[in-house]
Amino acid sequence: MQLIDYLAEQLRNSANFNSAVQIEPAAILWTDIECQWQSAMPAIKQYLPELVELGEYKPEERIGPAIWIKCAIAGVLEECELPKGRIPIIYLPGVGRKDLRAIEQCPDHLRPLAELQYRGCWWAYNTAGRDWSVGSFLTNPRVGLALDVAKDKKTQAAILKILPDLLETPDESLRGKKLEAQDFINIVMNDPAKDILGWLNNPADKKALWKDSKWPIFKQACLDNYGFDPDKTPLDAVLFKLCESEGEWQAVWQRFEDTAHNLPLLVECLTTIQPDGLAFNASHFLAENDKDENELATALQNFSDKDVNTIKKQLVSLFELHADRKSWLWYTLDLAPWLTILEQLTLVVEHTSIAFTGPTVEVMANTYQERFWQADAAAIQAMAVTKDINQQQVVADILAVIYSPWLEQVTLNFQNLVRAEGYPGKTSGSGEVQESTAQYNVGSQVVFFVDGLRFDTAKTLQQKLNKLSVSTNLKTNWCALPSLTATAKAAVTPVAELLIGAQENDNFTPMVASSGSEFSSYHLKKSLADKGWQYLEGLETGEPTGTAWVQTGDLDNMGHKQQMKMPLNIDAVLEDVVARVDGLLKAGWKNIRIVTDHGWLWVPNKLAEANISKNIVKKRLARCAILKDNIDTAELKVPWHWNENVSVAMAPGISGYVAGDYYNHGGLSLQECLTPVINICSKG
């Protein structure tokens, strides 16, 4: 990694927040009272497009006075459009934190920014609020780069003099030795490939930056070794040399492959560079990738009128044709979005091409855990990697043909087995649902509830958790029926034995047996406290020698709101869960048990409507209905988990008694009912 990568990461991470209890910071404030970083701002802005700088009005350089900055971060300036999805960074040269803290004494030119200290966050060296000096960023062993840098004035002056070049230097070239002034000066002179790429990324700015000392040296090196004059050779001709990568340019191309993610302007320029002749390396030309992407997009958009077998064959053939592009640089830069989509669609084809059923419910559940969860995962991922609404609709249309019929048949197979042998979960005071609470009363354990954690999503979460210093084990339970939060969450709490179900109810919420009150968050907290459990809210870590209940990661609520777009946001929710787990482990907890209430169905062409007579139901929900007492019906019936005298009708297949949702739950399917349990043990 280059030093600029670490700088960008540190800046952006300073705005990390817990979405469960905090709102997103309005901006990151970067004070630099000694103006140490200012000389490198043109280079830094290339890597951080969300950064604006306080100064005289120069909108083309993203520099302006305080009131202009307020407008820029509010997104109301056409002349300065900051990227969406990034928290703005405000660089304040010559300004210290204390200049903003005392609003009454705050200088007039800063006053419009003063309130951001309450809505934003600081990029600060420590809790005392010191500015990050360049030296502390390079040498700090805990949160800096931990480089061994001499402290003499000559070395410190050399660092600031070559700072723009230093930031674009790979960190490995600086580690393992004592760095002195000459080491930093050599950075300017000894990396022509980096210099050429930096110049190609922004020729005018680089020339202006180097004009006093480095430009003549750079120009002569280009003439002597690379066959072009940066003052005279057309830029397109130089870019063609880069893509052709012959002779000395081969090393430049290899360096480009390593650093292209930090050279966005150069990558954009390469879209117009076309290969010449018949013998060329297509993988080096972005225009060739773009041509293939356009052809692939056209092919995928023309699938709608073909049958399922034809589409499956064509998807496989298309992937065989385009698979080589996965090794191209452009794929790693996310510039091959249609290929990324096609890869996931091909996985859906692979995992849905075999009929999936079993002789018993348990055999079917085991087979799903061994292999067929991957069909659901690939379908979700195919939508998750889309970039815009056009791609989302194309993916939904194709999945409606290759995935939805499979999902329907698998669910009907499962329902037929349940009809024949019964549901394996708890029905009347005993059964497998209780396994999720059987080991709750162990020392130093957090029971961590994630709402709507489906099995395939839990597989992804497990992969993320394994990057921590932990061991993980993924098992399954059958959720309480119906697979709705009100019923199923209560069943996995440590206070489940205190609850009963009323015969007359319309929302499947159990009651506290001792009081007859409807079970709620208040009762959960109170009952946990009565049993000696800690209820940890926000980022609380509690006392790690006891037992605790934590809730983070509301996939269910997100699914109901986002519907078709739900897959796009799953990863962010899982990252929040991982961050919360990491915080608990660092606080001293040894065991964390992640549980959930239910899974869900995601149907790319929406739930179809299933008919059920109004005369036999008390209340109809999307995937189930409460039947009137003593009703005989052909509908698949199961007893309510909390009261077996309450009968629940289950919608057939992947339909719904209330149609039209892409996302819903409450019915009878492996995806809704087979719930994950992840046991996490600290290795520390």
FIZAMAR-451838 format. One record per residue (C-alpha): x, y, z. Coordinates in steps of 0.25 Angstrom, whole numbers. Layout:
<sites>
SITE      c1      c2      c3
SITE       X       Y       Z
...
</sites>
This chain:
<sites>
SITE      c1      c2      c3
SITE       0       0       0
SITE       4      14      -2
SITE       5      24       9
SITE      -7      31       3
SITE     -15      19       5
SITE     -13      19      20
SITE     -16      34      21
SITE     -29      32      14
SITE     -33      20      22
SITE     -29      28      35
SITE     -37      40      31
SITE     -49      32      27
SITE     -49      23      39
SITE     -49      35      48
SITE     -64      36      45
SITE     -68      22      48
SITE     -81      22      56
SITE     -91      12      62
SITE    -103      14      53
SITE    -112       7      64
SITE    -110      19      74
SITE    -103      30      66
SITE    -105      38      53
SITE     -95      40      42
SITE     -85      51      45
SITE     -88      63      36
SITE     -73      65      33
SITE     -59      61      37
SITE     -51      73      42
SITE     -36      73      39
SITE     -29      84      46
SITE     -14      87      43
SITE     -10      99      50
SITE       5      98      45
SITE       0      96      30
SITE       9      84      29
SITE       0      76      20
SITE      -4      88      11
SITE       7      86       0
SITE       2      72      -2
SITE     -13      76      -3
SITE     -14      75     -19
SITE      -9      61     -18
SITE     -17      57      -6
SITE     -30      63     -13
SITE     -28      53     -25
SITE     -29      41     -15
SITE     -40      48      -6
SITE     -51      54     -15
SITE     -59      57      -3
SITE     -49      67       2
SITE     -50      82       2
SITE     -40      92       7
SITE     -42     105      14
SITE     -36     117       7
SITE     -38     127      -4
SITE     -49     124     -14
SITE     -44     114     -24
SITE     -55     105     -27
SITE     -48      97     -38
SITE     -38      93     -27
SITE     -49      90     -16
SITE     -44     102      -8
SITE     -53     113      -3
SITE     -57     121      10
SITE     -65     115      21
SITE     -79     119      16
SITE     -75     113       3
SITE     -71     100      10
SITE     -84      99      17
SITE     -91     100       4
SITE     -82      90      -2
SITE     -84      79       8
SITE     -99      82       8
SITE     -99      78      -7
SITE    -105      91     -13
SITE     -93      95     -21
SITE     -93      92     -36
SITE     -78      96     -37
SITE     -74      86     -26
SITE     -81      73     -25
SITE     -76      64     -15
SITE     -77      49     -16
SITE     -90      43     -10
SITE     -88      32       0
SITE     -75      39       6
SITE     -75      48      18
SITE     -68      61      14
SITE     -54      64      20
SITE     -51      79      22
SITE     -36      82      23
SITE     -34      95      31
SITE     -19     100      29
SITE     -15     110      39
SITE     -26     106      49
SITE     -26      99      62
SITE     -37      92      69
SITE     -37     103      80
SITE     -40     113      69
SITE     -54     106      67
SITE     -57     102      81
SITE     -60     116      87
SITE     -71     120      77
SITE     -72     134      84
SITE     -57     137      81
SITE     -57     129      68
SITE     -51     138      57
SITE     -62     143      47
SITE     -56     135      35
SITE     -57     122      43
SITE     -71     124      50
SITE     -80     117      40
SITE     -72     105      42
SITE     -72     105      57
SITE     -85      97      59
SITE     -79      86      51
SITE     -71      82      64
SITE     -84      77      69
SITE     -90      70      57
SITE     -77      65      51
SITE     -64      59      57
SITE     -49      62      57
SITE     -37      55      51
SITE     -28      57      63
SITE     -15      50      68
SITE     -21      47      82
SITE     -32      50      91
SITE     -26      63      95
SITE     -29      68      81
SITE     -14      70      76
SITE     -13      72      61
SITE      -7      60      53
SITE       7      65      49
SITE      13      58      37
SITE      24      53      47
SITE      14      47      56
SITE       6      40      45
SITE      19      34      40
SITE      24      29      53
SITE      13      26      63
SITE      14      11      66
SITE      -1      10      71
SITE      -9      17      60
SITE       1      22      51
SITE      11      15      41
SITE      21      12      52
SITE      33      16      43
SITE      47      18      49
SITE      49      33      45
SITE      61      41      50
SITE      57      53      58
SITE      67      63      53
SITE      63      76      47
SITE      69      73      33
SITE      61      60      32
SITE      48      67      37
SITE      50      78      27
SITE      53      68      16
SITE      40      60      19
SITE      31      73      17
SITE      39      77       4
SITE      36      64      -3
SITE      22      61       4
SITE      14      59      -9
SITE      24      49     -14
SITE      25      42       0
SITE      10      40       1
SITE      10      32     -13
SITE      22      23      -8
SITE      19       9      -4
SITE      20       6      11
SITE      29      -6       9
SITE      40       2       3
SITE      41      10      16
SITE      40      -1      26
SITE      52      -8      33
SITE      62       3      33
SITE      65      16      40
SITE      60      27      30
SITE      69      40      29
SITE      68      52      21
SITE      75      46       9
SITE      65      34       9
SITE      54      44       7
SITE      61      52      -4
SITE      64      39     -12
SITE      49      37     -13
SITE      48      48     -22
SITE      59      43     -31
SITE      58      28     -31
SITE      44      24     -36
SITE      42      28     -50
SITE      30      19     -52
SITE      22      25     -41
SITE      26      39     -46
SITE      21      36     -60
SITE       8      30     -54
SITE       6      42     -45
SITE       8      52     -57
SITE      -2      44     -66
SITE     -12      45     -55
SITE     -12      60     -54
SITE      -1      66     -64
SITE      -4      81     -61
SITE      -4      79     -46
SITE       9      71     -46
SITE      16      80     -55
SITE      12      92     -46
SITE      16      84     -34
SITE      30      80     -39
SITE      33      93     -47
SITE      44      98     -37
SITE      53      86     -36
SITE      48      73     -41
SITE      42      76     -55
SITE      55      77     -62
SITE      60      64     -56
SITE      46      57     -60
SITE      46      62     -74
SITE      60      57     -77
SITE      57      44     -71
SITE      45      43     -80
SITE      53      46     -92
SITE      65      37     -89
SITE      57      25     -85
SITE      43      25     -89
SITE      43      32    -103
SITE      34      44    -101
SITE      35      59     -97
SITE      25      62     -86
SITE      25      76     -92
SITE      22      73    -106
SITE      17      58    -108
SITE       2      57    -109
SITE      -4      51     -96
SITE     -12      40    -104
SITE       1      36    -110
SITE       7      34     -96
SITE      -5      27     -91
SITE      -4      17    -103
SITE      11      14     -99
SITE       6      11     -85
SITE      -5       1     -91
SITE       5      -5    -101
SITE      15      -7     -90
SITE      27     -10     -98
SITE      41      -9     -93
SITE      43       0     -82
SITE      28       3     -81
SITE      26     -12     -76
SITE      30      -8     -63
SITE      22       5     -63
SITE       9      -4     -66
SITE      13     -13     -55
SITE      13      -2     -46
SITE       0       3     -51
SITE      -6     -10     -48
SITE      -2      -8     -34
SITE      -7       6     -32
SITE     -18       8     -42
SITE     -28       9     -31
SITE     -21      22     -27
SITE     -21      28     -41
SITE     -35      31     -44
SITE     -33      42     -54
SITE     -23      33     -62
SITE     -32      22     -62
SITE     -43      31     -68
SITE     -34      36     -79
SITE     -31      21     -83
SITE     -45      19     -88
SITE     -42      26    -101
SITE     -29      19    -104
SITE     -31       9    -115
SITE     -22      -3    -119
SITE     -15      -2    -132
SITE     -14     -13    -142
SITE     -17     -28    -140
SITE      -6     -32    -130
SITE      -9     -26    -116
SITE     -11     -29    -102
SITE     -26     -27    -101
SITE     -26     -28     -85
SITE     -17     -15     -85
SITE     -28      -6     -92
SITE     -40      -1     -84
SITE     -47       1     -97
SITE     -47     -14    -100
SITE     -53     -17     -87
SITE     -63      -6     -89
SITE     -67     -12    -102
SITE     -69     -26     -96
SITE     -77     -20     -85
SITE     -86     -13     -95
SITE     -88     -26    -103
SITE     -91     -34     -90
SITE    -101     -23     -85
SITE    -108     -24     -98
SITE    -109     -40     -97
SITE    -114     -40     -83
SITE    -124     -29     -86
SITE    -130     -38     -98
SITE    -133     -50     -89
SITE    -147     -47     -85
SITE    -155     -55     -96
SITE    -147     -68     -95
SITE    -150     -80     -87
SITE    -142     -84     -74
SITE    -134     -95     -81
SITE    -130     -86     -92
SITE    -126     -75     -83
SITE    -118     -84     -74
SITE    -110     -89     -86
SITE    -107     -75     -91
SITE    -103     -70     -77
SITE     -93     -82     -76
SITE     -88     -79     -91
SITE     -87     -64     -88
SITE     -79     -66     -75
SITE     -69     -76     -83
SITE     -67     -65     -93
SITE     -64     -54     -83
SITE     -58     -62     -72
SITE     -44     -58     -76
SITE     -47     -43     -73
SITE     -47     -47     -58
SITE     -32     -47     -58
SITE     -32     -33     -65
SITE     -28     -20     -57
SITE     -42     -14     -60
SITE     -49     -25     -53
SITE     -42     -22     -40
SITE     -45      -7     -41
SITE     -60     -11     -42
SITE     -60      -6     -57
SITE     -67     -19     -61
SITE     -80     -19     -54
SITE     -88     -27     -64
SITE     -77     -38     -63
SITE     -78     -38     -48
SITE     -93     -39     -49
SITE     -92     -51     -60
SITE     -83     -58     -50
SITE     -93     -58     -39
SITE    -104     -62     -49
SITE     -96     -74     -54
SITE     -95     -79     -40
SITE    -110     -78     -38
SITE    -111     -87     -51
SITE    -101     -96     -45
SITE    -108     -98     -31
SITE    -122     -98     -37
SITE    -120    -109     -48
SITE    -121    -120     -39
SITE    -135    -124     -33
SITE    -135    -122     -18
SITE    -144    -130      -8
SITE    -142    -141       1
SITE    -149    -153       8
SITE    -150    -145      21
SITE    -150    -131      26
SITE    -137    -133      34
SITE    -130    -139      21
SITE    -135    -127      13
SITE    -130    -117      24
SITE    -116    -124      24
SITE    -115    -124       9
SITE    -118    -109       9
SITE    -107    -106      19
SITE     -97    -114      11
SITE    -100    -108      -3
SITE    -113    -102      -7
SITE    -112     -90       2
SITE    -102     -85      -9
SITE    -113     -83     -19
SITE    -120     -73     -10
SITE    -106     -66      -7
SITE    -103     -65     -22
SITE    -117     -59     -25
SITE    -115     -49     -14
SITE    -101     -46     -18
SITE    -105     -44     -33
SITE    -114     -33     -28
SITE    -104     -27     -18
SITE     -94     -24     -28
SITE    -103     -16     -37
SITE     -99      -2     -39
SITE    -112       5     -44
SITE    -127       3     -46
SITE    -125      -2     -60
SITE    -116     -14     -55
SITE    -125     -17     -44
SITE    -137     -19     -53
SITE    -129     -27     -63
SITE    -124     -36     -51
SITE    -138     -37     -45
SITE    -144     -41     -59
SITE    -134     -52     -61
SITE    -135     -57     -46
SITE    -150     -58     -48
SITE    -147     -68     -59
SITE    -136     -76     -53
SITE    -137     -75     -38
SITE    -152     -72     -34
SITE    -157     -86     -40
SITE    -146     -93     -33
SITE    -150     -86     -20
SITE    -164     -89     -22
SITE    -162    -104     -24
SITE    -152    -105     -13
SITE    -162     -99      -3
SITE    -174    -107      -8
SITE    -165    -120      -6
SITE    -162    -115       8
SITE    -176    -112      11
SITE    -181    -126       6
SITE    -171    -132      16
SITE    -176    -124      27
SITE    -190    -127      24
SITE    -187    -142      24
SITE    -178    -143      37
SITE    -180    -130      44
SITE    -171    -118      47
SITE    -158    -121      55
SITE    -159    -109      63
SITE    -165    -107      77
SITE    -180    -108      77
SITE    -185    -111      91
SITE    -174    -109     101
SITE    -163    -117      96
SITE    -155    -119      83
SITE    -143    -113      76
SITE    -146     -98      77
SITE    -141     -99      91
SITE    -127    -103      87
SITE    -124     -89      84
SITE    -126     -85      99
SITE    -120     -98     105
SITE    -106     -92     107
SITE    -110     -78     111
SITE    -106     -79     126
SITE     -91     -80     124
SITE     -80     -70     129
SITE     -75     -59     121
SITE     -85     -60     110
SITE     -93     -50     101
SITE    -105     -55      94
SITE    -105     -46      82
SITE    -118     -45      75
SITE    -118     -41      60
SITE    -132     -39      54
SITE    -135     -47      41
SITE    -121     -54      40
SITE    -124     -64      29
SITE    -115     -76      27
SITE    -108     -72      15
SITE    -106     -58      21
SITE    -100     -64      33
SITE     -90     -71      25
SITE     -85     -58      20
SITE     -85     -52      34
SITE     -76     -64      39
SITE     -66     -61      28
SITE     -65     -47      33
SITE     -64     -51      47
SITE     -53     -61      44
SITE     -44     -49      41
SITE     -44     -46      56
SITE     -36     -53      66
SITE     -47     -63      68
SITE     -52     -77      65
SITE     -66     -79      60
SITE     -76     -90      59
SITE     -89     -89      51
SITE    -101     -98      54
SITE    -116     -97      52
SITE    -129     -98      59
SITE    -143     -98      55
SITE    -150     -85      57
SITE    -163     -84      65
SITE    -176     -83      56
SITE    -180     -74      50
SITE    -167     -69      45
SITE    -170     -55      50
SITE    -162     -46      59
SITE    -173     -45      70
SITE    -173     -60      72
SITE    -159     -65      68
SITE    -151     -54      75
SITE    -158     -57      88
SITE    -155     -72      87
SITE    -140     -69      86
SITE    -139     -60      98
SITE    -134     -65     112
SITE    -147     -62     117
SITE    -156     -71     108
SITE    -160     -80     119
SITE    -168     -68     125
SITE    -177     -66     113
SITE    -190     -72     109
SITE    -200     -70      97
SITE    -214     -65      98
SITE    -225     -72      90
SITE    -230     -58      85
SITE    -219     -50      78
SITE    -217     -44      65
SITE    -202     -41      65
SITE    -195     -54      69
SITE    -189     -47      81
SITE    -188     -56      94
SITE    -191     -51     108
SITE    -184     -50     121
SITE    -191     -62     129
SITE    -190     -55     142
SITE    -196     -42     138
SITE    -204     -45     126
SITE    -197     -33     119
SITE    -193     -34     104
SITE    -178     -37     104
SITE    -170     -24     100
SITE    -156     -18     100
SITE    -159     -13     114
SITE    -163     -27     119
SITE    -150     -33     112
SITE    -141     -23     119
SITE    -148     -25     133
SITE    -149     -40     132
SITE    -134     -41     128
SITE    -130     -32     140
SITE    -138     -41     149
SITE    -130     -53     144
SITE    -117     -45     146
SITE    -115     -43     132
SITE    -109     -30     126
SITE    -116     -23     115
SITE    -105     -15     107
SITE    -110      -3      99
SITE    -102       5      89
SITE     -88       2      90
SITE     -88      -2     105
SITE     -79     -14     108
SITE     -84     -17     122
SITE     -77     -27     132
SITE     -71     -38     124
SITE     -71     -48     135
SITE     -86     -50     135
SITE     -97     -52     124
SITE    -102     -41     115
SITE    -112     -39     103
SITE    -109     -30      91
SITE    -117     -26      79
SITE    -110     -20      67
SITE    -113     -22      52
SITE    -127     -21      48
SITE    -127     -28      34
SITE    -142     -30      35
SITE    -146     -16      37
SITE    -137     -12      25
SITE    -143     -23      16
SITE    -157     -18      19
SITE    -153      -4      15
SITE    -143      -7       3
SITE    -151     -19      -3
SITE    -145     -21     -17
SITE    -132     -13     -13
SITE    -130     -21       1
SITE    -118     -29      -4
SITE    -110     -16      -7
SITE    -110     -13       8
SITE    -108     -26      15
SITE     -93     -25      15
SITE     -93     -11      22
SITE    -102     -17      33
SITE     -93     -29      35
SITE     -81     -20      36
SITE     -88     -13      48
SITE     -90     -27      54
SITE     -75     -30      53
SITE     -71     -17      59
SITE     -80     -19      71
SITE     -75     -33      73
SITE     -61     -28      72
SITE     -63     -17      83
SITE     -69     -28      92
SITE     -57     -37      90
SITE     -48     -25      93
SITE     -55     -22     105
SITE     -52     -36     111
SITE     -64     -45     107
SITE     -60     -59     103
SITE     -72     -65      97
SITE     -82     -59      88
SITE     -94     -66      83
SITE    -101     -60      71
SITE    -116     -64      70
SITE    -128     -59      61
SITE    -143     -61      60
SITE    -146     -64      46
SITE    -141     -64      32
SITE    -148     -58      20
SITE    -152     -60       5
SITE    -146     -50      -5
SITE    -154     -52     -18
SITE    -149     -44     -30
SITE    -162     -44     -37
SITE    -170     -42     -24
SITE    -179     -51     -16
SITE    -191     -56     -24
SITE    -205     -56     -18
SITE    -210     -68     -11
SITE    -225     -69      -9
SITE    -231     -72       5
SITE    -246     -71       8
SITE    -249     -59      17
SITE    -259     -67      24
SITE    -249     -76      31
SITE    -238     -66      35
SITE    -238     -56      47
SITE    -226     -49      41
SITE    -218     -50      29
SITE    -203     -47      28
SITE    -194     -48      16
SITE    -189     -62      18
SITE    -199     -67      28
SITE    -213     -65      34
SITE    -219     -68      47
SITE    -230     -78      45
SITE    -244     -77      52
SITE    -246     -87      63
SITE    -250    -101      59
SITE    -248     -99      44
SITE    -246    -111      35
SITE    -238    -106      23
SITE    -229    -112      12
SITE    -219    -101      15
SITE    -206    -106      21
SITE    -208    -103      36
SITE    -198    -102      48
SITE    -200     -99      62
SITE    -196     -86      68
SITE    -183     -88      76
SITE    -188     -81      88
SITE    -202     -88      88
SITE    -204    -100      80
SITE    -219     -98      80
SITE    -217     -86      71
SITE    -216     -91      57
SITE    -208     -84      46
SITE    -210     -86      31
SITE    -197     -85      23
SITE    -197     -79       9
SITE    -194     -89      -2
SITE    -180     -89      -8
SITE    -174     -75      -9
SITE    -188     -68     -10
SITE    -194     -59       0
SITE    -208     -57       5
SITE    -204     -42       3
SITE    -197     -41     -10
SITE    -187     -31     -16
SITE    -175     -31      -7
SITE    -161     -35     -11
SITE    -157     -38       3
SITE    -165     -44      14
SITE    -166     -55      24
SITE    -176     -62      33
SITE    -178     -75      24
SITE    -172     -89      23
SITE    -159     -90      16
SITE    -145     -94      18
SITE    -141     -80      16
SITE    -151     -75      27
SITE    -150     -86      37
SITE    -136     -92      37
SITE    -129     -81      46
SITE    -114     -80      48
SITE    -107     -80      62
SITE     -92     -75      62
SITE     -84     -78      74
SITE     -72     -69      75
SITE     -60     -72      84
SITE     -49     -62      87
SITE     -35     -68      84
SITE     -29     -58      94
</sites>
